[in-house]
Amino acid sequence: MTSVDTLISWIKDSKKTVFFGGAGVSTESGLKDFRSKDGLYHEKYDYPPEEILSHHYFMQNTEEFYKFYKDKLNTKGFKPNITHLVLAEMEKKGLLSSVITQNIDGFHQEAGSKKVLELHGSIKRNYCRKCHKFYDDKKIFSSDGVPTCTCGGIIKPDVILYEEGLDEDTIREAIHEISTCDLLIIGGTSLNVYPAASFIHYFKGRHMVLINRDSTPFDSNCDLVIHDNLGDVFSEIKKEI
């Protein structure tokens, strides 16, 4: 029995399964991640991406923030991949309780997943800092310069920037999902982003599975580690569910 066969049998036997995903879930759609050798952190800018995507930079250099944001975080032309689609199918068939994601691209919902906990927010939601009117991502990416509201206020993406805290309700629900599931599947994450990565410590179920191309500091804590592309693994899962 292969590692994927073992995972499939655990999925079928599990009473509650949760998927915890990172940037690697969406890189197979063509999006760049941040920390890999080809990621955004290794591209050359006047300032490091983690500086540009910080709260203080947004407040003090809004126009420069949006130049980077529109150039690098626009998902137009990209779409959900096999992993997103299979996770949505698993939920539909009662084989998955929820998706907890560190990604901000909205691909899980686009693929059909209903219960998605977005730890770092979403580019699909944007709000006026003055009147709190909400806008979709088309408003942001089609605007010239700094996007503004009908009231004249500056629009901010509903994403968690560096120096900003995670949403307390989302944290609470994510921890509840992880602490009450018996199968936790972790995929496409180096588990280096905190505090999000720390949430997996709340797991006390039967099986923890890690699917990632590269080794992580958490490999030894898992019941099953699969060093492979998520798309290949979920293609096999699709055949059996």
N, C-alpha and C positions, 0 to 999 in steps of 0.2 A: 504494500500500500504506500503510495507516494504521500508527501507532505500535504499536497492539495487535496488528495482523497481523504486524508485525516480531517482536514478543515471542513470539507463538505459534510462528512459524517457528524462532526460537532455542530454544524449549522442546523442539520436536520433534527438532531437530538435536543438542541437548546430550547429552553422555554422563553428566554429573553436574550437577544443578541443586539449589541450596540457596535457601531462602526465609528472609530475615531481617526480622522484623516488630516493630512497636511498637504503641502504644495505638490508633492509627488502624484497626488490624485489628478491634478489638472495639467501637469507638464506633458502628459501623453495626448492632451488636446492641442498642444503646441504653445501653451503659455510658458513663460520663463518663471522659474522659481527665484528665490533670493540668494540661497547659500551655496548651491552647487558651483562647480568650477565654471560653468557657463551662465551662472545666475546674475541677477541684477547687481549684487554686491561686488561683483568682479568687473563690472563695466566702469569706465572712467567718466566721472562728472566733476564739476567744480567742488561739489560737496558729496560726501558719502550718502547713499540712498537712505540710510537710517537717520541721517540729519535732515534730509529733505522731507522725509515722511514723519516728521516730529510735530508736536503741537506748537512749539514755539516758532518753528520755521513757517508753518502754515499761517500763524498769526502775524509774523513780521515780514514774510516774503511770499505773500499769497500768490502773486503772479508767477513767480519762479516755481512755487510748489505745483501749480496747475500745469505748467509746461511739462514737468516731469510726469505728473499724474496722468495727464491725457496721452502722453507718448508711450508710457510703459504699462498702464493698468487698464487700457481699453480692451475689452474682450470681443469687439466687433470682428466678425470673420472667423471666430472660434466657436466651438460647440462642445457639449458634453461628450465624453468618450464612453467606452464599454463599461468602465468601472462605475461611473455615475448611473448609467442605465441599468446595470445589474442590481445595484443597491436599491434603486427605485422599485425594481421588479421584486426584490426580496421583501421589501416593506409591503408591497401590494399583496404578496402571498402569505403575509404573517410571519415571515422568517427574520424580520429586522424591526427592532423597536424604534431606533432613531439613528440619525447621523449627527455626529459632533464634528464640526469642521473648523480648521484654522484659516481656511480660504475665504476670500471675499468676492469671488467671481459669480456666485449665484447659480453655478452649473448644476448643483444637486436638485434645486427646485425646478430648473429648466428641464432636467431629465425626468421629473415626476415625483421626486421624494417630497413627502408632506411634512414629516417631523424632522426639521433641520435646525440644529442649534449652531448659530454662527458666532463663534467666540470673538472674532475680530471684526464683526460687522459685515457690510456688503456695499459694493460699488453701485448696486441697483437702487439703493435708497440714499437720498440726499436731502438736506433740509436747510431752510433759510435760518441763519443765526439770529435774525431780527424777529420774524413773525412765526417761525417754525413750520412754514408751509413745506410740504414734501414734493420732491421731484424725482423722476426716474433718471437712469444713467444717460439716456439720449440727450437730455437737457444739458448735461455736463459736457459730454464729448462732442457735441455739435456747436457749443458756444465759442465765441472768440474771447480770448483773455480770461479774466476771472468771471465765472458765471454768477449772475445776480438774479434775485427774485423780483417779482412784479412790484414788491414794496420798496425795492432798492437795496435790500439787504444782501450780504454775501452768502452764497450757498456753500455749505460744507458737506463733504461726503460722510455718510454714516458708517465710517470705518474707524477702528481704534488706531489712532496714531501713536507713535512712541511718546512716552510721558503721560499718556491717558490711561485710565483704568478700565478694565473690562466691565461689562454690564453685570450688575449683581444678580439679576433674575436669571440671566443666561448661565452664569456660573453655577447658581444654585441648582438649576435644572440639569445641567451637564453632570454635576457631581452626583445628583440623584440617579440619573440614568446609568452612570458607570458603576455606582455602588450597589445597584439592584439587579444588574444583568449577570447571567452566568457564563456568557461568552462575549469577550471584548476583542474585536478585530481592529488592530492599529495598522494603518496603511499610509505609505508615502510621506513619512515624516522622520526627521532625524532626531526628534524629541529634544531639540535644543532650544525651543522657544518657550520661555516662561512668562507668565505662570501657567499657560495652557498645558504644557507637557506634564506639569505636576499633578494634574487631575487624575491621571491613570493610577496614581498611588491609592486612590479610593476604591479600586477594584478589589473585590473579595469573593468573586465567583469561582467557577470551575476551571475555565481555560482562557488564557490570554495569548493571542496570536499576533505576531508582528510580520507584516509584509513590507519589505523595503529593499531596494537594490543594494544599498550599502549597509554595513554594520552600524549599529547604534550603541550607545552606552547602556541601553536597556535590554539588549539581546538575552543576556543571561537570566533575566527575570521572567522571561516568557516560557510558556509551555511548548510553543511551536514558533520557529522562526523560518520564514521563507524569503530568501534573497533572490528576488525575481521581479520582473515588471508587473505592476498591478494589473495591467490589461491582460497579460497572459494568464494570470491566476483567475481573474474574474471571468475570462472567456471559458475556462474549465468549469467554474461554478455555474455559469449560465446553462451549460449542457445538462447539469444534474438537478436543477431546481425547476 
